[in-house]
Amino acid sequence: MIKSKKTLVISFSGGRTSAYMTYKLLFEYPNRYNYIVVFANTGKEREKTSAQKI
C-alpha cells in the first residue's frame, strides 16, 4: 500500500520569522509533506523584521 503525503500550504510574507518557518519546514521535513509555498504581501511588515538589504 502506498501512503500518500499530506499537503501543507505555507504562507510566506518575506519577513524573518516567515522565512525561518519556511526554511525549517522545507529542510527538516522534506519527506513528510508535499509543500505549496505562497507569497503573501501584506504590506504591513516592519522595517526591523525584514531581511537586511545589502
All heavy atoms as atom14 arrays in JSON, in Angstrom:
{
  "sequence": "MIKSKKTLVISFSGGRTSAYMTYKLLFEYPNRYNYIVVFANTGKEREKTSAQKI",
  "atom14_mask": [
    [1, 1, 1, 1, 1, 1, 1, 1, 0, 0, 0, 0, 0, 0],
    [1, 1, 1, 1, 1, 1, 1, 1, 0, 0, 0, 0, 0, 0],
    [1, 1, 1, 1, 1, 1, 1, 1, 1, 0, 0, 0, 0, 0],
    [1, 1, 1, 1, 1, 1, 0, 0, 0, 0, 0, 0, 0, 0],
    [1, 1, 1, 1, 1, 1, 1, 1, 1, 0, 0, 0, 0, 0],
    [1, 1, 1, 1, 1, 1, 1, 1, 1, 0, 0, 0, 0, 0],
    [1, 1, 1, 1, 1, 1, 1, 0, 0, 0, 0, 0, 0, 0],
    [1, 1, 1, 1, 1, 1, 1, 1, 0, 0, 0, 0, 0, 0],
    [1, 1, 1, 1, 1, 1, 1, 0, 0, 0, 0, 0, 0, 0],
    [1, 1, 1, 1, 1, 1, 1, 1, 0, 0, 0, 0, 0, 0],
    [1, 1, 1, 1, 1, 1, 0, 0, 0, 0, 0, 0, 0, 0],
    [1, 1, 1, 1, 1, 1, 1, 1, 1, 1, 1, 0, 0, 0],
    [1, 1, 1, 1, 1, 1, 0, 0, 0, 0, 0, 0, 0, 0],
    [1, 1, 1, 1, 0, 0, 0, 0, 0, 0, 0, 0, 0, 0],
    [1, 1, 1, 1, 0, 0, 0, 0, 0, 0, 0, 0, 0, 0],
    [1, 1, 1, 1, 1, 1, 1, 1, 1, 1, 1, 0, 0, 0],
    [1, 1, 1, 1, 1, 1, 1, 0, 0, 0, 0, 0, 0, 0],
    [1, 1, 1, 1, 1, 1, 0, 0, 0, 0, 0, 0, 0, 0],
    [1, 1, 1, 1, 1, 0, 0, 0, 0, 0, 0, 0, 0, 0],
    [1, 1, 1, 1, 1, 1, 1, 1, 1, 1, 1, 1, 0, 0],
    [1, 1, 1, 1, 1, 1, 1, 1, 0, 0, 0, 0, 0, 0],
    [1, 1, 1, 1, 1, 1, 1, 0, 0, 0, 0, 0, 0, 0],
    [1, 1, 1, 1, 1, 1, 1, 1, 1, 1, 1, 1, 0, 0],
    [1, 1, 1, 1, 1, 1, 1, 1, 1, 0, 0, 0, 0, 0],
    [1, 1, 1, 1, 1, 1, 1, 1, 0, 0, 0, 0, 0, 0],
    [1, 1, 1, 1, 1, 1, 1, 1, 0, 0, 0, 0, 0, 0],
    [1, 1, 1, 1, 1, 1, 1, 1, 1, 1, 1, 0, 0, 0],
    [1, 1, 1, 1, 1, 1, 1, 1, 1, 0, 0, 0, 0, 0],
    [1, 1, 1, 1, 1, 1, 1, 1, 1, 1, 1, 1, 0, 0],
    [1, 1, 1, 1, 1, 1, 1, 0, 0, 0, 0, 0, 0, 0],
    [1, 1, 1, 1, 1, 1, 1, 1, 0, 0, 0, 0, 0, 0],
    [1, 1, 1, 1, 1, 1, 1, 1, 1, 1, 1, 0, 0, 0],
    [1, 1, 1, 1, 1, 1, 1, 1, 1, 1, 1, 1, 0, 0],
    [1, 1, 1, 1, 1, 1, 1, 1, 0, 0, 0, 0, 0, 0],
    [1, 1, 1, 1, 1, 1, 1, 1, 1, 1, 1, 1, 0, 0],
    [1, 1, 1, 1, 1, 1, 1, 1, 0, 0, 0, 0, 0, 0],
    [1, 1, 1, 1, 1, 1, 1, 0, 0, 0, 0, 0, 0, 0],
    [1, 1, 1, 1, 1, 1, 1, 0, 0, 0, 0, 0, 0, 0],
    [1, 1, 1, 1, 1, 1, 1, 1, 1, 1, 1, 0, 0, 0],
    [1, 1, 1, 1, 1, 0, 0, 0, 0, 0, 0, 0, 0, 0],
    [1, 1, 1, 1, 1, 1, 1, 1, 0, 0, 0, 0, 0, 0],
    [1, 1, 1, 1, 1, 1, 1, 0, 0, 0, 0, 0, 0, 0],
    [1, 1, 1, 1, 0, 0, 0, 0, 0, 0, 0, 0, 0, 0],
    [1, 1, 1, 1, 1, 1, 1, 1, 1, 0, 0, 0, 0, 0],
    [1, 1, 1, 1, 1, 1, 1, 1, 1, 0, 0, 0, 0, 0],
    [1, 1, 1, 1, 1, 1, 1, 1, 1, 1, 1, 0, 0, 0],
    [1, 1, 1, 1, 1, 1, 1, 1, 1, 0, 0, 0, 0, 0],
    [1, 1, 1, 1, 1, 1, 1, 1, 1, 0, 0, 0, 0, 0],
    [1, 1, 1, 1, 1, 1, 1, 0, 0, 0, 0, 0, 0, 0],
    [1, 1, 1, 1, 1, 1, 0, 0, 0, 0, 0, 0, 0, 0],
    [1, 1, 1, 1, 1, 0, 0, 0, 0, 0, 0, 0, 0, 0],
    [1, 1, 1, 1, 1, 1, 1, 1, 1, 0, 0, 0, 0, 0],
    [1, 1, 1, 1, 1, 1, 1, 1, 1, 0, 0, 0, 0, 0],
    [1, 1, 1, 1, 1, 1, 1, 1, 0, 0, 0, 0, 0, 0]
  ],
  "atom14_positions": [
    [[0.84, -1.18, 0.0], [0.0, 0.0, 0.0], [0.89, 1.25, 0.0], [1.8, 1.36, 0.79], [-0.9, 0.0, 1.24], [-1.7, 1.26, 1.38], [-2.6, 1.38, 2.94], [-4.07, 0.55, 2.49], [0.0, 0.0, 0.0], [0.0, 0.0, 0.0], [0.0, 0.0, 0.0], [0.0, 0.0, 0.0], [0.0, 0.0, 0.0], [0.0, 0.0, 0.0]],
    [[0.6, 2.2, -0.89], [1.35, 3.44, -0.96], [0.65, 4.48, -0.1], [-0.53, 4.76, -0.28], [1.45, 3.94, -2.42], [2.2, 2.93, -3.27], [2.12, 5.31, -2.46], [2.22, 3.26, -4.73], [0.0, 0.0, 0.0], [0.0, 0.0, 0.0], [0.0, 0.0, 0.0], [0.0, 0.0, 0.0], [0.0, 0.0, 0.0], [0.0, 0.0, 0.0]],
    [[1.39, 5.0, 0.85], [0.84, 6.03, 1.73], [1.13, 7.39, 1.12], [2.29, 7.73, 0.89], [1.47, 5.92, 3.11], [0.87, 6.87, 4.11], [1.49, 6.65, 5.48], [0.93, 7.65, 6.45], [1.55, 7.54, 7.76], [0.0, 0.0, 0.0], [0.0, 0.0, 0.0], [0.0, 0.0, 0.0], [0.0, 0.0, 0.0], [0.0, 0.0, 0.0]],
    [[0.09, 8.17, 0.84], [0.31, 9.49, 0.26], [0.63, 10.51, 1.35], [0.15, 10.4, 2.48], [-0.9, 9.93, -0.54], [-2.02, 10.05, 0.3], [0.0, 0.0, 0.0], [0.0, 0.0, 0.0], [0.0, 0.0, 0.0], [0.0, 0.0, 0.0], [0.0, 0.0, 0.0], [0.0, 0.0, 0.0], [0.0, 0.0, 0.0], [0.0, 0.0, 0.0]],
    [[1.42, 11.49, 0.98], [1.79, 12.55, 1.92], [0.69, 13.6, 1.94], [0.03, 13.86, 0.93], [3.1, 13.2, 1.5], [4.28, 12.27, 1.52], [5.59, 13.0, 1.33], [5.8, 13.41, -0.1], [7.13, 14.01, -0.32], [0.0, 0.0, 0.0], [0.0, 0.0, 0.0], [0.0, 0.0, 0.0], [0.0, 0.0, 0.0], [0.0, 0.0, 0.0]],
    [[0.52, 14.21, 3.1], [-0.4, 15.33, 3.21], [0.23, 16.55, 2.56], [1.45, 16.67, 2.49], [-0.71, 15.64, 4.67], [-1.52, 14.58, 5.34], [-1.85, 14.99, 6.75], [-2.7, 13.92, 7.41], [-3.08, 14.31, 8.78], [0.0, 0.0, 0.0], [0.0, 0.0, 0.0], [0.0, 0.0, 0.0], [0.0, 0.0, 0.0], [0.0, 0.0, 0.0]],
    [[-0.61, 17.46, 2.1], [-0.13, 18.7, 1.51], [-0.2, 19.8, 2.55], [-1.22, 19.96, 3.23], [-0.98, 19.09, 0.28], [-0.86, 18.05, -0.69], [-0.49, 20.4, -0.33], [0.0, 0.0, 0.0], [0.0, 0.0, 0.0], [0.0, 0.0, 0.0], [0.0, 0.0, 0.0], [0.0, 0.0, 0.0], [0.0, 0.0, 0.0], [0.0, 0.0, 0.0]],
    [[0.88, 20.55, 2.69], [0.97, 21.64, 3.64], [1.15, 22.93, 2.86], [2.05, 23.04, 2.04], [2.16, 21.42, 4.59], [2.33, 22.39, 5.73], [1.17, 22.26, 6.71], [3.63, 22.1, 6.45], [0.0, 0.0, 0.0], [0.0, 0.0, 0.0], [0.0, 0.0, 0.0], [0.0, 0.0, 0.0], [0.0, 0.0, 0.0], [0.0, 0.0, 0.0]],
    [[0.27, 23.91, 3.11], [0.38, 25.21, 2.46], [1.07, 26.16, 3.42], [0.65, 26.31, 4.57], [-1.01, 25.76, 2.08], [-0.88, 27.14, 1.45], [-1.72, 24.81, 1.13], [0.0, 0.0, 0.0], [0.0, 0.0, 0.0], [0.0, 0.0, 0.0], [0.0, 0.0, 0.0], [0.0, 0.0, 0.0], [0.0, 0.0, 0.0], [0.0, 0.0, 0.0]],
    [[2.14, 26.78, 2.95], [2.91, 27.73, 3.75], [2.69, 29.11, 3.17], [2.97, 29.35, 2.0], [4.42, 27.4, 3.73], [4.67, 25.99, 4.27], [5.2, 28.44, 4.52], [6.09, 25.52, 4.05], [0.0, 0.0, 0.0], [0.0, 0.0, 0.0], [0.0, 0.0, 0.0], [0.0, 0.0, 0.0], [0.0, 0.0, 0.0], [0.0, 0.0, 0.0]],
    [[2.21, 30.03, 4.0], [2.03, 31.41, 3.58], [3.28, 32.18, 3.99], [3.55, 32.37, 5.17], [0.79, 32.0, 4.25], [0.61, 33.34, 3.84], [0.0, 0.0, 0.0], [0.0, 0.0, 0.0], [0.0, 0.0, 0.0], [0.0, 0.0, 0.0], [0.0, 0.0, 0.0], [0.0, 0.0, 0.0], [0.0, 0.0, 0.0], [0.0, 0.0, 0.0]],
    [[4.05, 32.61, 3.01], [5.35, 33.24, 3.24], [5.23, 34.74, 2.98], [4.85, 35.16, 1.9], [6.36, 32.6, 2.28], [7.71, 33.25, 2.29], [8.57, 33.08, 3.36], [8.14, 34.0, 1.21], [9.82, 33.66, 3.38], [9.39, 34.58, 1.21], [10.23, 34.43, 2.29], [0.0, 0.0, 0.0], [0.0, 0.0, 0.0], [0.0, 0.0, 0.0]],
    [[5.55, 35.56, 3.99], [5.43, 37.01, 3.84], [6.74, 37.7, 3.47], [6.74, 38.85, 3.09], [4.9, 37.63, 5.14], [5.88, 37.56, 6.15], [0.0, 0.0, 0.0], [0.0, 0.0, 0.0], [0.0, 0.0, 0.0], [0.0, 0.0, 0.0], [0.0, 0.0, 0.0], [0.0, 0.0, 0.0], [0.0, 0.0, 0.0], [0.0, 0.0, 0.0]],
    [[7.85, 37.0, 3.63], [9.14, 37.6, 3.33], [9.85, 38.14, 4.55], [11.0, 38.57, 4.46], [0.0, 0.0, 0.0], [0.0, 0.0, 0.0], [0.0, 0.0, 0.0], [0.0, 0.0, 0.0], [0.0, 0.0, 0.0], [0.0, 0.0, 0.0], [0.0, 0.0, 0.0], [0.0, 0.0, 0.0], [0.0, 0.0, 0.0], [0.0, 0.0, 0.0]],
    [[9.2, 38.15, 5.69], [9.84, 38.6, 6.93], [10.75, 37.52, 7.5], [10.78, 36.39, 7.03], [0.0, 0.0, 0.0], [0.0, 0.0, 0.0], [0.0, 0.0, 0.0], [0.0, 0.0, 0.0], [0.0, 0.0, 0.0], [0.0, 0.0, 0.0], [0.0, 0.0, 0.0], [0.0, 0.0, 0.0], [0.0, 0.0, 0.0], [0.0, 0.0, 0.0]],
    [[11.5, 37.89, 8.52], [12.46, 36.94, 9.11], [11.81, 35.69, 9.68], [12.25, 34.58, 9.43], [13.26, 37.62, 10.22], [14.3, 38.56, 9.72], [15.09, 39.1, 10.88], [15.94, 40.19, 10.42], [16.63, 40.94, 11.22], [16.6, 40.74, 12.52], [17.37, 41.91, 10.73], [0.0, 0.0, 0.0], [0.0, 0.0, 0.0], [0.0, 0.0, 0.0]],
    [[10.75, 35.85, 10.47], [10.13, 34.68, 11.09], [9.44, 33.8, 10.06], [9.45, 32.58, 10.16], [9.13, 35.09, 12.19], [8.18, 36.0, 11.65], [9.85, 35.73, 13.37], [0.0, 0.0, 0.0], [0.0, 0.0, 0.0], [0.0, 0.0, 0.0], [0.0, 0.0, 0.0], [0.0, 0.0, 0.0], [0.0, 0.0, 0.0], [0.0, 0.0, 0.0]],
    [[8.85, 34.43, 9.06], [8.2, 33.68, 7.99], [9.24, 32.89, 7.2], [9.02, 31.72, 6.86], [7.46, 34.65, 7.07], [6.88, 33.99, 5.99], [0.0, 0.0, 0.0], [0.0, 0.0, 0.0], [0.0, 0.0, 0.0], [0.0, 0.0, 0.0], [0.0, 0.0, 0.0], [0.0, 0.0, 0.0], [0.0, 0.0, 0.0], [0.0, 0.0, 0.0]],
    [[10.37, 33.5, 6.92], [11.45, 32.82, 6.19], [12.02, 31.67, 7.02], [12.27, 30.59, 6.49], [12.55, 33.81, 5.84], [0.0, 0.0, 0.0], [0.0, 0.0, 0.0], [0.0, 0.0, 0.0], [0.0, 0.0, 0.0], [0.0, 0.0, 0.0], [0.0, 0.0, 0.0], [0.0, 0.0, 0.0], [0.0, 0.0, 0.0], [0.0, 0.0, 0.0]],
    [[12.17, 31.89, 8.31], [12.7, 30.85, 9.19], [11.75, 29.66, 9.25], [12.17, 28.51, 9.14], [12.95, 31.42, 10.59], [13.54, 30.41, 11.55], [14.86, 30.0, 11.42], [12.77, 29.87, 12.56], [15.41, 29.07, 12.29], [13.31, 28.94, 13.44], [14.63, 28.55, 13.3], [15.15, 27.62, 14.16], [0.0, 0.0, 0.0], [0.0, 0.0, 0.0]],
    [[10.46, 29.93, 9.41], [9.47, 28.86, 9.46], [9.48, 28.06, 8.16], [9.48, 26.83, 8.16], [8.07, 29.42, 9.69], [6.99, 28.35, 9.65], [5.33, 28.97, 9.37], [5.44, 29.56, 7.69], [0.0, 0.0, 0.0], [0.0, 0.0, 0.0], [0.0, 0.0, 0.0], [0.0, 0.0, 0.0], [0.0, 0.0, 0.0], [0.0, 0.0, 0.0]],
    [[9.51, 28.75, 7.04], [9.52, 28.09, 5.73], [10.76, 27.23, 5.58], [10.68, 26.07, 5.15], [9.43, 29.13, 4.6], [8.23, 29.9, 4.79], [9.38, 28.47, 3.25], [0.0, 0.0, 0.0], [0.0, 0.0, 0.0], [0.0, 0.0, 0.0], [0.0, 0.0, 0.0], [0.0, 0.0, 0.0], [0.0, 0.0, 0.0], [0.0, 0.0, 0.0]],
    [[11.91, 27.77, 5.93], [13.17, 27.02, 5.84], [13.11, 25.76, 6.69], [13.47, 24.67, 6.22], [14.32, 27.92, 6.3], [15.63, 27.18, 6.38], [16.42, 27.0, 5.25], [16.08, 26.65, 7.58], [17.61, 26.32, 5.31], [17.27, 25.95, 7.66], [18.04, 25.79, 6.53], [19.21, 25.1, 6.6], [0.0, 0.0, 0.0], [0.0, 0.0, 0.0]],
    [[12.69, 25.91, 7.94], [12.64, 24.75, 8.85], [11.73, 23.65, 8.3], [12.1, 22.48, 8.33], [12.14, 25.18, 10.24], [13.07, 26.08, 10.99], [14.3, 25.37, 11.46], [14.03, 24.68, 12.77], [15.22, 24.07, 13.36], [0.0, 0.0, 0.0], [0.0, 0.0, 0.0], [0.0, 0.0, 0.0], [0.0, 0.0, 0.0], [0.0, 0.0, 0.0]],
    [[10.57, 24.02, 7.82], [9.65, 23.01, 7.31], [10.2, 22.33, 6.07], [10.16, 21.1, 5.95], [8.29, 23.64, 7.01], [7.47, 24.04, 8.22], [6.27, 24.88, 7.81], [7.02, 22.8, 8.99], [0.0, 0.0, 0.0], [0.0, 0.0, 0.0], [0.0, 0.0, 0.0], [0.0, 0.0, 0.0], [0.0, 0.0, 0.0], [0.0, 0.0, 0.0]],
    [[10.71, 23.1, 5.12], [11.19, 22.53, 3.86], [12.41, 21.65, 4.03], [12.53, 20.61, 3.38], [11.5, 23.64, 2.85], [10.31, 24.43, 2.33], [10.78, 25.55, 1.42], [9.32, 23.54, 1.62], [0.0, 0.0, 0.0], [0.0, 0.0, 0.0], [0.0, 0.0, 0.0], [0.0, 0.0, 0.0], [0.0, 0.0, 0.0], [0.0, 0.0, 0.0]],
    [[13.32, 22.04, 4.92], [14.58, 21.31, 5.03], [14.65, 20.31, 6.18], [15.5, 19.43, 6.17], [15.76, 22.29, 5.09], [15.93, 23.02, 3.79], [15.45, 24.31, 3.63], [16.54, 22.4, 2.71], [15.58, 24.97, 2.43], [16.67, 23.06, 1.51], [16.18, 24.35, 1.36], [0.0, 0.0, 0.0], [0.0, 0.0, 0.0], [0.0, 0.0, 0.0]],
    [[13.76, 20.43, 7.16], [13.76, 19.45, 8.24], [12.73, 18.36, 8.06], [12.82, 17.31, 8.66], [13.58, 20.15, 9.59], [14.8, 20.97, 9.96], [14.86, 21.3, 11.43], [14.08, 20.74, 12.23], [15.71, 22.14, 11.79], [0.0, 0.0, 0.0], [0.0, 0.0, 0.0], [0.0, 0.0, 0.0], [0.0, 0.0, 0.0], [0.0, 0.0, 0.0]],
    [[11.73, 18.61, 7.23], [10.67, 17.62, 6.99], [10.41, 17.44, 5.49], [9.26, 17.5, 5.05], [9.38, 18.04, 7.69], [9.55, 18.3, 9.16], [9.63, 19.58, 9.66], [9.65, 17.22, 10.05], [9.8, 19.82, 11.02], [9.82, 17.45, 11.4], [9.9, 18.74, 11.88], [10.06, 18.96, 13.21], [0.0, 0.0, 0.0], [0.0, 0.0, 0.0]],
    [[11.44, 17.22, 4.7], [11.23, 17.15, 3.24], [10.39, 15.96, 2.79], [9.73, 16.03, 1.76], [12.64, 17.08, 2.68], [13.44, 16.46, 3.78], [12.83, 16.97, 5.05], [0.0, 0.0, 0.0], [0.0, 0.0, 0.0], [0.0, 0.0, 0.0], [0.0, 0.0, 0.0], [0.0, 0.0, 0.0], [0.0, 0.0, 0.0], [0.0, 0.0, 0.0]],
    [[10.41, 14.89, 3.55], [9.69, 13.69, 3.13], [8.34, 13.52, 3.81], [7.62, 12.57, 3.53], [10.55, 12.45, 3.41], [11.83, 12.49, 2.64], [11.86, 12.87, 1.48], [12.92, 12.13, 3.29], [0.0, 0.0, 0.0], [0.0, 0.0, 0.0], [0.0, 0.0, 0.0], [0.0, 0.0, 0.0], [0.0, 0.0, 0.0], [0.0, 0.0, 0.0]],
    [[8.0, 14.42, 4.69], [6.75, 14.28, 5.45], [5.55, 14.86, 4.71], [4.44, 14.36, 4.82], [6.9, 14.93, 6.8], [5.7, 14.65, 7.71], [5.89, 15.2, 9.09], [6.93, 14.46, 9.78], [7.27, 14.66, 11.03], [6.66, 15.58, 11.74], [8.22, 13.95, 11.59], [0.0, 0.0, 0.0], [0.0, 0.0, 0.0], [0.0, 0.0, 0.0]],
    [[5.75, 15.97, 3.98], [4.64, 16.68, 3.34], [4.97, 17.03, 1.9], [6.12, 17.13, 1.52], [4.35, 18.01, 4.07], [4.03, 17.87, 5.52], [4.97, 18.16, 6.49], [2.76, 17.48, 5.95], [4.68, 18.06, 7.84], [2.46, 17.37, 7.3], [3.42, 17.65, 8.23], [3.13, 17.54, 9.57], [0.0, 0.0, 0.0], [0.0, 0.0, 0.0]],
    [[3.92, 17.27, 1.13], [4.03, 17.98, -0.14], [3.79, 19.44, 0.23], [2.85, 19.75, 0.96], [2.97, 17.52, -1.14], [3.24, 16.12, -1.62], [4.37, 15.75, -1.91], [2.19, 15.32, -1.68], [0.0, 0.0, 0.0], [0.0, 0.0, 0.0], [0.0, 0.0, 0.0], [0.0, 0.0, 0.0], [0.0, 0.0, 0.0], [0.0, 0.0, 0.0]],
    [[4.63, 20.33, -0.25], [4.53, 21.73, 0.13], [4.03, 22.59, -1.01], [4.44, 22.41, -2.16], [5.9, 22.28, 0.57], [6.42, 21.63, 1.83], [7.42, 20.67, 1.78], [5.92, 21.98, 3.06], [7.9, 20.08, 2.92], [6.4, 21.39, 4.22], [7.39, 20.45, 4.14], [7.86, 19.87, 5.28], [0.0, 0.0, 0.0], [0.0, 0.0, 0.0]],
    [[3.19, 23.54, -0.66], [2.82, 24.63, -1.55], [3.17, 25.89, -0.79], [2.64, 26.14, 0.3], [1.31, 24.61, -1.88], [0.94, 23.31, -2.59], [0.93, 25.83, -2.71], [-0.55, 23.13, -2.8], [0.0, 0.0, 0.0], [0.0, 0.0, 0.0], [0.0, 0.0, 0.0], [0.0, 0.0, 0.0], [0.0, 0.0, 0.0], [0.0, 0.0, 0.0]],
    [[4.09, 26.69, -1.34], [4.51, 27.92, -0.68], [3.94, 29.09, -1.48], [4.15, 29.2, -2.68], [6.05, 28.04, -0.61], [6.46, 29.33, 0.09], [6.64, 26.84, 0.12], [0.0, 0.0, 0.0], [0.0, 0.0, 0.0], [0.0, 0.0, 0.0], [0.0, 0.0, 0.0], [0.0, 0.0, 0.0], [0.0, 0.0, 0.0], [0.0, 0.0, 0.0]],
    [[3.19, 29.93, -0.79], [2.6, 31.11, -1.44], [3.16, 32.37, -0.79], [3.42, 32.4, 0.41], [1.06, 31.11, -1.36], [0.48, 29.96, -2.15], [0.57, 31.06, 0.06], [0.0, 0.0, 0.0], [0.0, 0.0, 0.0], [0.0, 0.0, 0.0], [0.0, 0.0, 0.0], [0.0, 0.0, 0.0], [0.0, 0.0, 0.0], [0.0, 0.0, 0.0]],
    [[3.4, 33.37, -1.6], [3.89, 34.64, -1.1], [2.69, 35.52, -0.8], [1.84, 35.76, -1.66], [4.8, 35.31, -2.12], [5.28, 36.67, -1.69], [6.18, 36.8, -0.65], [4.82, 37.81, -2.32], [6.62, 38.05, -0.24], [5.26, 39.06, -1.93], [6.16, 39.18, -0.89], [0.0, 0.0, 0.0], [0.0, 0.0, 0.0], [0.0, 0.0, 0.0]],
    [[2.61, 36.0, 0.43], [1.5, 36.86, 0.85], [2.05, 38.22, 1.26], [2.56, 38.38, 2.36], [0.75, 36.22, 2.02], [0.0, 0.0, 0.0], [0.0, 0.0, 0.0], [0.0, 0.0, 0.0], [0.0, 0.0, 0.0], [0.0, 0.0, 0.0], [0.0, 0.0, 0.0], [0.0, 0.0, 0.0], [0.0, 0.0, 0.0], [0.0, 0.0, 0.0]],
    [[1.96, 39.18, 0.37], [2.46, 40.52, 0.65], [1.37, 41.3, 1.38], [0.44, 41.79, 0.77], [2.86, 41.23, -0.63], [3.48, 42.58, -0.37], [3.63, 42.99, 0.77], [3.84, 43.28, -1.42], [0.0, 0.0, 0.0], [0.0, 0.0, 0.0], [0.0, 0.0, 0.0], [0.0, 0.0, 0.0], [0.0, 0.0, 0.0], [0.0, 0.0, 0.0]],
    [[1.51, 41.4, 2.68], [0.51, 42.12, 3.47], [0.74, 43.62, 3.45], [-0.16, 44.39, 3.77], [0.52, 41.64, 4.93], [1.79, 41.98, 5.5], [0.28, 40.16, 5.03], [0.0, 0.0, 0.0], [0.0, 0.0, 0.0], [0.0, 0.0, 0.0], [0.0, 0.0, 0.0], [0.0, 0.0, 0.0], [0.0, 0.0, 0.0], [0.0, 0.0, 0.0]],
    [[1.96, 44.03, 3.13], [2.27, 45.45, 3.13], [2.42, 46.01, 4.53], [2.55, 47.2, 4.71], [0.0, 0.0, 0.0], [0.0, 0.0, 0.0], [0.0, 0.0, 0.0], [0.0, 0.0, 0.0], [0.0, 0.0, 0.0], [0.0, 0.0, 0.0], [0.0, 0.0, 0.0], [0.0, 0.0, 0.0], [0.0, 0.0, 0.0], [0.0, 0.0, 0.0]],
    [[2.4, 45.14, 5.54], [2.45, 45.6, 6.93], [3.71, 45.13, 7.65], [3.77, 45.18, 8.86], [1.21, 45.13, 7.68], [-0.05, 45.75, 7.14], [-1.24, 45.37, 7.95], [-2.48, 46.03, 7.35], [-3.65, 45.82, 8.16], [0.0, 0.0, 0.0], [0.0, 0.0, 0.0], [0.0, 0.0, 0.0], [0.0, 0.0, 0.0], [0.0, 0.0, 0.0]],
    [[4.71, 44.69, 6.91], [5.94, 44.26, 7.54], [6.67, 45.47, 8.1], [6.65, 46.55, 7.5], [6.85, 43.52, 6.55], [6.37, 42.15, 6.18], [5.26, 42.16, 5.13], [5.13, 43.17, 4.42], [4.53, 41.18, 5.06], [0.0, 0.0, 0.0], [0.0, 0.0, 0.0], [0.0, 0.0, 0.0], [0.0, 0.0, 0.0], [0.0, 0.0, 0.0]],
    [[7.31, 45.29, 9.21], [8.08, 46.37, 9.82], [9.51, 46.32, 9.32], [10.07, 45.26, 9.08], [8.05, 46.24, 11.34], [6.67, 46.42, 11.9], [6.7, 46.35, 13.38], [5.35, 46.52, 13.89], [5.07, 46.6, 15.16], [6.03, 46.5, 16.06], [3.83, 46.76, 15.55], [0.0, 0.0, 0.0], [0.0, 0.0, 0.0], [0.0, 0.0, 0.0]],
    [[10.11, 47.47, 9.2], [11.49, 47.58, 8.72], [12.44, 46.74, 9.58], [13.34, 46.1, 9.08], [11.93, 49.04, 8.75], [13.31, 49.28, 8.16], [13.33, 49.17, 6.65], [12.31, 49.42, 6.01], [14.4, 48.8, 6.12], [0.0, 0.0, 0.0], [0.0, 0.0, 0.0], [0.0, 0.0, 0.0], [0.0, 0.0, 0.0], [0.0, 0.0, 0.0]],
    [[12.22, 46.69, 10.91], [13.09, 45.96, 11.82], [13.08, 44.46, 11.56], [14.06, 43.78, 11.82], [12.67, 46.17, 13.27], [12.91, 47.55, 13.8], [12.62, 47.52, 15.29], [11.83, 48.72, 15.71], [11.48, 48.66, 17.12], [0.0, 0.0, 0.0], [0.0, 0.0, 0.0], [0.0, 0.0, 0.0], [0.0, 0.0, 0.0], [0.0, 0.0, 0.0]],
    [[11.96, 43.93, 11.08], [11.86, 42.47, 10.92], [12.12, 41.99, 9.51], [12.14, 40.8, 9.26], [10.47, 41.98, 11.36], [9.48, 42.6, 10.51], [10.19, 42.29, 12.8], [0.0, 0.0, 0.0], [0.0, 0.0, 0.0], [0.0, 0.0, 0.0], [0.0, 0.0, 0.0], [0.0, 0.0, 0.0], [0.0, 0.0, 0.0], [0.0, 0.0, 0.0]],
    [[12.3, 42.89, 8.58], [12.56, 42.47, 7.2], [14.02, 42.09, 7.04], [14.88, 42.46, 7.84], [12.18, 43.57, 6.23], [12.99, 44.7, 6.43], [0.0, 0.0, 0.0], [0.0, 0.0, 0.0], [0.0, 0.0, 0.0], [0.0, 0.0, 0.0], [0.0, 0.0, 0.0], [0.0, 0.0, 0.0], [0.0, 0.0, 0.0], [0.0, 0.0, 0.0]],
    [[14.3, 41.35, 5.98], [15.69, 40.93, 5.71], [16.55, 42.16, 5.48], [16.1, 43.17, 4.93], [15.71, 40.02, 4.49], [0.0, 0.0, 0.0], [0.0, 0.0, 0.0], [0.0, 0.0, 0.0], [0.0, 0.0, 0.0], [0.0, 0.0, 0.0], [0.0, 0.0, 0.0], [0.0, 0.0, 0.0], [0.0, 0.0, 0.0], [0.0, 0.0, 0.0]],
    [[17.79, 42.07, 5.89], [18.71, 43.19, 5.72], [19.03, 43.39, 4.25], [19.19, 42.43, 3.5], [20.01, 42.95, 6.46], [19.86, 43.02, 7.96], [21.21, 42.83, 8.63], [22.04, 42.07, 8.17], [21.41, 43.53, 9.72], [0.0, 0.0, 0.0], [0.0, 0.0, 0.0], [0.0, 0.0, 0.0], [0.0, 0.0, 0.0], [0.0, 0.0, 0.0]],
    [[19.12, 44.63, 3.86], [19.49, 44.96, 2.47], [20.99, 45.08, 2.39], [21.64, 45.65, 3.24], [18.82, 46.26, 2.04], [17.33, 46.15, 2.03], [16.69, 47.45, 1.66], [15.19, 47.34, 1.72], [14.52, 48.58, 1.45], [0.0, 0.0, 0.0], [0.0, 0.0, 0.0], [0.0, 0.0, 0.0], [0.0, 0.0, 0.0], [0.0, 0.0, 0.0]],
    [[21.54, 44.52, 1.34], [23.0, 44.57, 1.16], [23.33, 45.64, 0.15], [22.69, 45.84, -0.81], [23.53, 43.2, 0.69], [23.24, 42.17, 1.75], [25.0, 43.27, 0.38], [23.61, 40.76, 1.37], [0.0, 0.0, 0.0], [0.0, 0.0, 0.0], [0.0, 0.0, 0.0], [0.0, 0.0, 0.0], [0.0, 0.0, 0.0], [0.0, 0.0, 0.0]]
  ]
}
